[in-house]
């Protein structure tokens, strides 16, 4: 099951708030994650932002070329 863009944004926002508060433990959906350093939290936020950009980017369709010799 894929995570929606809205869910990714919620996770990112919660992590940013937690980081700003100086907390290193995050709990959601019965899971507990403890970050050892601020750099780990920054990396997690960057990963979420990358996933959000990828999920919200428009999908490219395929292009089919038809050619002939004109005969």
Chimera marker file (.cmm) of the C-alpha trace (Angstrom):
<marker_set name="trace">
<marker id="1" x="0.000" y="0.000" z="0.000" r="1" g="1" b="0" radius="0.5"/>
<marker id="2" x="1.489" y="3.303" z="-1.075" r="1" g="1" b="0" radius="0.5"/>
<marker id="3" x="1.668" y="6.280" z="1.231" r="1" g="1" b="0" radius="0.5"/>
<marker id="4" x="-0.214" y="9.294" z="-0.067" r="1" g="1" b="0" radius="0.5"/>
<marker id="5" x="1.351" y="12.710" z="-0.490" r="1" g="1" b="0" radius="0.5"/>
<marker id="6" x="-0.835" y="14.028" z="2.325" r="1" g="1" b="0" radius="0.5"/>
<marker id="7" x="0.421" y="11.328" z="4.698" r="1" g="1" b="0" radius="0.5"/>
<marker id="8" x="4.042" y="12.036" z="3.743" r="1" g="1" b="0" radius="0.5"/>
<marker id="9" x="3.497" y="15.740" z="4.385" r="1" g="1" b="0" radius="0.5"/>
<marker id="10" x="1.953" y="14.979" z="7.792" r="1" g="1" b="0" radius="0.5"/>
<marker id="11" x="4.929" y="12.819" z="8.742" r="1" g="1" b="0" radius="0.5"/>
<marker id="12" x="7.365" y="15.511" z="7.601" r="1" g="1" b="0" radius="0.5"/>
<marker id="13" x="5.536" y="18.256" z="9.491" r="1" g="1" b="0" radius="0.5"/>
<marker id="14" x="5.445" y="16.168" z="12.672" r="1" g="1" b="0" radius="0.5"/>
<marker id="15" x="9.153" y="15.431" z="12.379" r="1" g="1" b="0" radius="0.5"/>
<marker id="16" x="9.986" y="19.100" z="11.816" r="1" g="1" b="0" radius="0.5"/>
<marker id="17" x="7.955" y="20.072" z="14.919" r="1" g="1" b="0" radius="0.5"/>
<marker id="18" x="9.662" y="17.358" z="16.944" r="1" g="1" b="0" radius="0.5"/>
<marker id="19" x="13.102" y="18.481" z="15.788" r="1" g="1" b="0" radius="0.5"/>
<marker id="20" x="12.323" y="22.121" z="16.567" r="1" g="1" b="0" radius="0.5"/>
<marker id="21" x="11.199" y="21.157" z="20.076" r="1" g="1" b="0" radius="0.5"/>
<marker id="22" x="14.504" y="19.358" z="20.669" r="1" g="1" b="0" radius="0.5"/>
<marker id="23" x="12.837" y="15.978" z="21.069" r="1" g="1" b="0" radius="0.5"/>
<marker id="24" x="14.563" y="12.930" z="19.643" r="1" g="1" b="0" radius="0.5"/>
<marker id="25" x="11.772" y="10.382" z="20.014" r="1" g="1" b="0" radius="0.5"/>
<marker id="26" x="8.861" y="10.157" z="17.590" r="1" g="1" b="0" radius="0.5"/>
<marker id="27" x="5.802" y="7.957" z="18.052" r="1" g="1" b="0" radius="0.5"/>
<marker id="28" x="3.137" y="7.330" z="15.436" r="1" g="1" b="0" radius="0.5"/>
<marker id="29" x="0.773" y="4.480" z="14.650" r="1" g="1" b="0" radius="0.5"/>
<marker id="30" x="2.092" y="2.491" z="17.610" r="1" g="1" b="0" radius="0.5"/>
<marker id="31" x="5.699" y="2.756" z="16.420" r="1" g="1" b="0" radius="0.5"/>
<marker id="32" x="8.541" y="4.427" z="18.295" r="1" g="1" b="0" radius="0.5"/>
<marker id="33" x="11.592" y="5.885" z="16.562" r="1" g="1" b="0" radius="0.5"/>
<marker id="34" x="14.493" y="7.373" z="18.490" r="1" g="1" b="0" radius="0.5"/>
<marker id="35" x="17.031" y="9.509" z="16.646" r="1" g="1" b="0" radius="0.5"/>
<marker id="36" x="20.554" y="9.619" z="18.053" r="1" g="1" b="0" radius="0.5"/>
<marker id="37" x="21.595" y="12.917" z="16.465" r="1" g="1" b="0" radius="0.5"/>
<marker id="38" x="20.093" y="15.998" z="14.891" r="1" g="1" b="0" radius="0.5"/>
<marker id="39" x="21.784" y="14.973" z="11.625" r="1" g="1" b="0" radius="0.5"/>
<marker id="40" x="19.698" y="11.778" z="11.545" r="1" g="1" b="0" radius="0.5"/>
<marker id="41" x="16.528" y="13.820" z="11.907" r="1" g="1" b="0" radius="0.5"/>
<marker id="42" x="17.642" y="16.201" z="9.154" r="1" g="1" b="0" radius="0.5"/>
<marker id="43" x="18.331" y="13.229" z="6.894" r="1" g="1" b="0" radius="0.5"/>
<marker id="44" x="14.882" y="11.773" z="7.611" r="1" g="1" b="0" radius="0.5"/>
<marker id="45" x="13.234" y="15.120" z="6.808" r="1" g="1" b="0" radius="0.5"/>
<marker id="46" x="15.214" y="15.393" z="3.557" r="1" g="1" b="0" radius="0.5"/>
<marker id="47" x="14.151" y="11.856" z="2.609" r="1" g="1" b="0" radius="0.5"/>
<marker id="48" x="10.495" y="12.697" z="3.222" r="1" g="1" b="0" radius="0.5"/>
<marker id="49" x="10.795" y="15.866" z="1.129" r="1" g="1" b="0" radius="0.5"/>
<marker id="50" x="12.326" y="13.836" z="-1.726" r="1" g="1" b="0" radius="0.5"/>
<marker id="51" x="9.471" y="11.337" z="-1.522" r="1" g="1" b="0" radius="0.5"/>
<marker id="52" x="6.896" y="14.161" z="-1.508" r="1" g="1" b="0" radius="0.5"/>
<marker id="53" x="8.434" y="15.713" z="-4.632" r="1" g="1" b="0" radius="0.5"/>
<marker id="54" x="8.471" y="12.334" z="-6.385" r="1" g="1" b="0" radius="0.5"/>
<marker id="55" x="4.869" y="11.559" z="-5.405" r="1" g="1" b="0" radius="0.5"/>
<marker id="56" x="3.558" y="14.948" z="-6.505" r="1" g="1" b="0" radius="0.5"/>
<marker id="57" x="5.453" y="15.120" z="-9.813" r="1" g="1" b="0" radius="0.5"/>
<marker id="58" x="3.245" y="14.620" z="-12.850" r="1" g="1" b="0" radius="0.5"/>
<marker id="59" x="3.577" y="11.230" z="-14.486" r="1" g="1" b="0" radius="0.5"/>
<marker id="60" x="4.869" y="11.240" z="-18.014" r="1" g="1" b="0" radius="0.5"/>
<marker id="61" x="2.861" y="9.424" z="-20.626" r="1" g="1" b="0" radius="0.5"/>
<marker id="62" x="4.321" y="7.404" z="-23.426" r="1" g="1" b="0" radius="0.5"/>
<marker id="63" x="4.759" y="8.782" z="-26.934" r="1" g="1" b="0" radius="0.5"/>
<marker id="64" x="4.386" y="6.553" z="-29.948" r="1" g="1" b="0" radius="0.5"/>
<marker id="65" x="5.898" y="7.533" z="-33.268" r="1" g="1" b="0" radius="0.5"/>
<marker id="66" x="4.416" y="6.331" z="-36.535" r="1" g="1" b="0" radius="0.5"/>
<marker id="67" x="6.614" y="6.628" z="-39.600" r="1" g="1" b="0" radius="0.5"/>
<marker id="68" x="6.303" y="5.658" z="-43.218" r="1" g="1" b="0" radius="0.5"/>
<marker id="69" x="8.327" y="5.954" z="-46.385" r="1" g="1" b="0" radius="0.5"/>
<marker id="70" x="5.539" y="7.924" z="-48.053" r="1" g="1" b="0" radius="0.5"/>
<marker id="71" x="5.026" y="5.360" z="-50.768" r="1" g="1" b="0" radius="0.5"/>
<link id1="1" id2="2" r="1" g="1" b="0" radius="0.2"/>
<link id1="2" id2="3" r="1" g="1" b="0" radius="0.2"/>
<link id1="3" id2="4" r="1" g="1" b="0" radius="0.2"/>
<link id1="4" id2="5" r="1" g="1" b="0" radius="0.2"/>
<link id1="5" id2="6" r="1" g="1" b="0" radius="0.2"/>
<link id1="6" id2="7" r="1" g="1" b="0" radius="0.2"/>
<link id1="7" id2="8" r="1" g="1" b="0" radius="0.2"/>
<link id1="8" id2="9" r="1" g="1" b="0" radius="0.2"/>
<link id1="9" id2="10" r="1" g="1" b="0" radius="0.2"/>
<link id1="10" id2="11" r="1" g="1" b="0" radius="0.2"/>
<link id1="11" id2="12" r="1" g="1" b="0" radius="0.2"/>
<link id1="12" id2="13" r="1" g="1" b="0" radius="0.2"/>
<link id1="13" id2="14" r="1" g="1" b="0" radius="0.2"/>
<link id1="14" id2="15" r="1" g="1" b="0" radius="0.2"/>
<link id1="15" id2="16" r="1" g="1" b="0" radius="0.2"/>
<link id1="16" id2="17" r="1" g="1" b="0" radius="0.2"/>
<link id1="17" id2="18" r="1" g="1" b="0" radius="0.2"/>
<link id1="18" id2="19" r="1" g="1" b="0" radius="0.2"/>
<link id1="19" id2="20" r="1" g="1" b="0" radius="0.2"/>
<link id1="20" id2="21" r="1" g="1" b="0" radius="0.2"/>
<link id1="21" id2="22" r="1" g="1" b="0" radius="0.2"/>
<link id1="22" id2="23" r="1" g="1" b="0" radius="0.2"/>
<link id1="23" id2="24" r="1" g="1" b="0" radius="0.2"/>
<link id1="24" id2="25" r="1" g="1" b="0" radius="0.2"/>
<link id1="25" id2="26" r="1" g="1" b="0" radius="0.2"/>
<link id1="26" id2="27" r="1" g="1" b="0" radius="0.2"/>
<link id1="27" id2="28" r="1" g="1" b="0" radius="0.2"/>
<link id1="28" id2="29" r="1" g="1" b="0" radius="0.2"/>
<link id1="29" id2="30" r="1" g="1" b="0" radius="0.2"/>
<link id1="30" id2="31" r="1" g="1" b="0" radius="0.2"/>
<link id1="31" id2="32" r="1" g="1" b="0" radius="0.2"/>
<link id1="32" id2="33" r="1" g="1" b="0" radius="0.2"/>
<link id1="33" id2="34" r="1" g="1" b="0" radius="0.2"/>
<link id1="34" id2="35" r="1" g="1" b="0" radius="0.2"/>
<link id1="35" id2="36" r="1" g="1" b="0" radius="0.2"/>
<link id1="36" id2="37" r="1" g="1" b="0" radius="0.2"/>
<link id1="37" id2="38" r="1" g="1" b="0" radius="0.2"/>
<link id1="38" id2="39" r="1" g="1" b="0" radius="0.2"/>
<link id1="39" id2="40" r="1" g="1" b="0" radius="0.2"/>
<link id1="40" id2="41" r="1" g="1" b="0" radius="0.2"/>
<link id1="41" id2="42" r="1" g="1" b="0" radius="0.2"/>
<link id1="42" id2="43" r="1" g="1" b="0" radius="0.2"/>
<link id1="43" id2="44" r="1" g="1" b="0" radius="0.2"/>
<link id1="44" id2="45" r="1" g="1" b="0" radius="0.2"/>
<link id1="45" id2="46" r="1" g="1" b="0" radius="0.2"/>
<link id1="46" id2="47" r="1" g="1" b="0" radius="0.2"/>
<link id1="47" id2="48" r="1" g="1" b="0" radius="0.2"/>
<link id1="48" id2="49" r="1" g="1" b="0" radius="0.2"/>
<link id1="49" id2="50" r="1" g="1" b="0" radius="0.2"/>
<link id1="50" id2="51" r="1" g="1" b="0" radius="0.2"/>
<link id1="51" id2="52" r="1" g="1" b="0" radius="0.2"/>
<link id1="52" id2="53" r="1" g="1" b="0" radius="0.2"/>
<link id1="53" id2="54" r="1" g="1" b="0" radius="0.2"/>
<link id1="54" id2="55" r="1" g="1" b="0" radius="0.2"/>
<link id1="55" id2="56" r="1" g="1" b="0" radius="0.2"/>
<link id1="56" id2="57" r="1" g="1" b="0" radius="0.2"/>
<link id1="57" id2="58" r="1" g="1" b="0" radius="0.2"/>
<link id1="58" id2="59" r="1" g="1" b="0" radius="0.2"/>
<link id1="59" id2="60" r="1" g="1" b="0" radius="0.2"/>
<link id1="60" id2="61" r="1" g="1" b="0" radius="0.2"/>
<link id1="61" id2="62" r="1" g="1" b="0" radius="0.2"/>
<link id1="62" id2="63" r="1" g="1" b="0" radius="0.2"/>
<link id1="63" id2="64" r="1" g="1" b="0" radius="0.2"/>
<link id1="64" id2="65" r="1" g="1" b="0" radius="0.2"/>
<link id1="65" id2="66" r="1" g="1" b="0" radius="0.2"/>
<link id1="66" id2="67" r="1" g="1" b="0" radius="0.2"/>
<link id1="67" id2="68" r="1" g="1" b="0" radius="0.2"/>
<link id1="68" id2="69" r="1" g="1" b="0" radius="0.2"/>
<link id1="69" id2="70" r="1" g="1" b="0" radius="0.2"/>
<link id1="70" id2="71" r="1" g="1" b="0" radius="0.2"/>
</marker_set>
